């Protein structure tokens, strides 16, 4: 179990370092399949918090404070809804929903349509709100924010800086929520501490090698793997 956590964390952090996103998209479905969503959620939240803190430090001069603030305002309203779903929805239903979310996002990413420029501030609030729900429930805030970021035509540095800053602050809120609801057990803290070295190694390696990869090709490979994981989660949910 511990070895699988270490390997999953390394791969997820490497993907995040190369592409600027994807840690939770890789880690959450694998770890929730090994244990349960209720167990995986606080562990992924802790590792995601650490991961994005390191990226925030690295991209500290590349984020837009106003953009991050607008996204966070929406996210704060959505996170409690996600927590309610985590507390009261059946595990099988959540696995199926998580699988459908990942497969839908993967198919969208593979098709890669051109997202129109969304100029209104309301789009930022909406993206943050949707992200907050997914964050509180699945630790998967990425898809709405990634789609919104794609519509803004940010540079690669600005894209990574804005996403890292938003994820770090919003995930910090979620970690506090997990703590208040007593989901962060001694065993989860132990697993988190075991995962930290592989997380740092994967993240540093990903950032260092990012310029050597064609980001579009790499993202498509990761997206195909994610779609396979998503289908597996849907099947698992039906057989629980």
C-alpha positions in Angstrom: 0.0 0.0 0.0 2.7 2.5 1.0 4.7 1.7 -2.1 1.7 2.4 -4.3 1.2 5.7 -2.6 4.8 6.6 -3.1 4.7 5.7 -6.8 1.4 7.4 -7.4 2.6 10.6 -5.7 5.8 10.7 -7.7 4.0 10.3 -11.0 1.3 12.8 -10.1 3.9 15.4 -9.0 5.9 14.8 -12.2 2.8 15.4 -14.3 2.1 18.6 -12.4 5.7 19.8 -12.8 5.7 19.3 -16.5 2.2 20.5 -17.4 1.3 22.9 -14.6 -1.7 20.8 -13.5 -2.8 17.2 -13.1 -1.7 16.2 -9.6 -5.1 15.4 -8.2 -6.4 14.2 -11.6 -3.8 11.5 -11.4 -3.6 10.8 -7.7 -7.3 10.9 -6.7 -8.7 8.2 -8.9 -5.9 5.8 -8.2 -5.9 6.3 -4.4 -9.6 6.3 -4.1 -9.7 3.0 -6.1 -7.2 1.5 -3.6 -9.0 2.7 -0.5 -12.1 4.9 -0.7 -12.9 8.5 -1.6 -13.4 9.3 2.1 -9.9 8.1 2.9 -8.2 9.3 -0.3 -9.7 12.8 -0.1 -7.7 14.1 3.0 -4.5 12.4 1.9 -4.7 13.9 -1.6 -5.6 17.3 -0.1 -2.5 17.3 2.1 -0.2 16.2 -0.7 -1.8 18.7 -3.1 -1.3 21.5 -0.6 2.4 20.7 -0.3 2.8 20.4 -4.1 1.1 23.7 -4.9 3.0 25.5 -2.1 6.3 24.6 -3.8 4.9 25.7 -7.2 3.7 29.0 -5.7 7.2 29.7 -4.5 8.7 28.8 -7.9 6.1 30.9 -9.9 5.7 33.7 -7.3 6.3 36.4 -9.9 4.0 35.0 -12.5 0.5 35.1 -11.1 -2.3 37.8 -11.4 -3.6 38.7 -7.9 -7.0 39.9 -9.2 -7.6 36.8 -11.2 -6.8 34.5 -8.3 -9.0 36.6 -5.9 -12.0 36.3 -8.2 -11.6 32.6 -8.6 -11.2 32.2 -4.8 -14.4 34.1 -4.1 -16.4 31.6 -6.1 -14.5 28.6 -4.7 -15.3 29.5 -1.1 -19.0 29.2 -1.8 -18.6 25.9 -3.6 -16.4 24.0 -1.1 -19.1 23.5 1.5 -21.4 21.9 -1.1 -18.6 19.5 -2.0 -18.2 18.6 1.7 -21.9 17.8 2.0 -21.7 15.5 -0.9 -18.7 13.7 0.6 -20.5 13.2 3.8 -23.9 12.0 2.5 -23.6 10.5 -1.0 -22.9 6.7 -1.3 -19.4 5.7 -2.3 -20.6 3.8 -5.4 -22.4 6.8 -6.7 -19.4 9.1 -6.0 -17.0 6.6 -7.8 -19.3 6.6 -10.8 -19.6 10.4 -10.8 -15.8 10.8 -10.4 -15.2 8.4 -13.3 -17.7 10.2 -15.6 -16.1 13.6 -14.7 -12.6 12.3 -15.6 -13.7 10.6 -18.8 -15.6 13.7 -19.9 -12.7 16.0 -19.2 -10.3 13.6 -20.9 -12.4 13.5 -24.1 -12.7 17.2 -24.0 -8.9 17.6 -23.7 -8.3 15.1 -26.5 -10.6 16.9 -28.9 -8.9 20.2 -27.8 -11.5 22.7 -29.1 -10.6 26.4 -29.1 -12.2 27.9 -26.1 -13.6 31.4 -26.7 -12.2 34.3 -24.7 -14.5 34.8 -21.6 -14.2 38.4 -20.6 -16.8 38.9 -17.9 -15.7 38.6 -14.3 -18.7 36.4 -13.7 -17.0 33.6 -15.6 -14.2 33.6 -13.1 -16.7 33.4 -10.2 -18.5 30.5 -11.9 -15.3 28.6 -12.6 -14.2 29.1 -9.0 -17.6 28.0 -7.7 -17.6 24.8 -9.8 -14.0 24.1 -8.9 -14.9 24.5 -5.2 -17.6 21.9 -5.4 -15.2 19.4 -7.1 -12.5 20.3 -4.6 -14.6 19.7 -1.5 -16.0 16.5 -2.9 -13.2 14.9 -5.0 -10.1 17.1 -4.5 -10.4 17.7 -8.3 -10.5 21.5 -8.7 -8.7 21.5 -12.0 -11.2 21.1 -14.9 -13.2 24.3 -14.5 -10.1 26.4 -13.8 -8.1 24.8 -16.6 -10.9 25.5 -19.1 -11.2 29.1 -17.8 -7.5 29.6 -18.0 -7.4 28.3 -21.5 -10.0 30.9 -22.5 -7.8 33.7 -21.2 -4.8 33.0 -23.5 -2.3 33.3 -20.6 1.3 32.6 -21.2 2.6 29.3 -19.9 4.3 31.0 -16.9 1.2 33.0 -16.1 -1.0 29.9 -16.5 1.0 27.9 -14.1 1.4 30.8 -11.6 -2.4 31.5 -11.5 -3.4 27.9 -11.2 -0.8 27.1 -8.5 -1.8 30.1 -6.4 -5.5 29.4 -6.7 -5.0 25.7 -5.9 -2.8 26.3 -2.9 -5.1 28.7 -1.1 -8.3 26.8 -2.0 -6.8 23.4 -1.0 -5.6 25.0 2.3 -9.3 25.8 3.1 -10.2 22.2 2.3 -7.5 20.8 4.5 -8.9 22.9 7.4 -12.3 21.5 6.6 -11.1 17.9 6.6 -9.4 18.6 10.0 -12.5 20.1 11.5 -14.5 17.0 10.4 -11.9 14.7 11.9 -11.0 13.0 8.6 -7.2 13.5 9.0 -6.2 10.5 11.1 -2.8 9.5 12.4 -2.6 6.9 9.6 -3.3 9.5 6.9 -0.6 11.8 8.4 1.8 8.8 8.3 1.0 8.1 4.6 1.4 11.8 3.8 4.9 11.9 5.4 5.9 8.8 3.5 4.7 10.5 0.2 6.5 13.8 0.7 10.0 12.8 -0.5 8.6 11.2 -3.7 6.4 14.3 -4.2 9.3 16.6 -4.1 11.4 14.4 -6.3 8.7 14.1 -9.0 7.9 17.8 -8.9 11.5 19.0 -9.2 12.1 16.5 -12.0 9.0 17.6 -13.8 9.8 21.3 -13.6 13.4 20.6 -14.7 12.4 18.6 -17.7 9.3 20.6 -18.7 11.2 22.5 -21.4 12.4 19.2 -22.9 8.9 17.9 -23.6 6.4 18.9 -26.1 3.7 19.8 -23.5 0.8 19.1 -25.9 1.9 15.6 -26.7 2.7 14.9 -23.1 -0.7 16.1 -21.9 -2.5 13.9 -24.5 -0.6 10.8 -23.3 -1.6 11.6 -19.7 -5.2 12.3 -20.8 -5.5 8.9 -22.4 -4.3 7.2 -19.2 -6.7 9.3 -17.2 -9.6 8.2 -19.4 -8.7 4.6 -18.8 -8.6 5.2 -15.0 -12.0 7.0 -15.3 -13.6 4.0 -17.0 -12.2 1.7 -14.4 -13.8 3.8 -11.6 -17.1 3.8 -13.3 -17.0 0.0 -13.6 -15.9 -0.3 -9.9 -18.8 1.9 -8.8 -21.3 -0.4 -10.6 -19.9 -3.5 -8.9 -19.8 -2.2 -5.3 
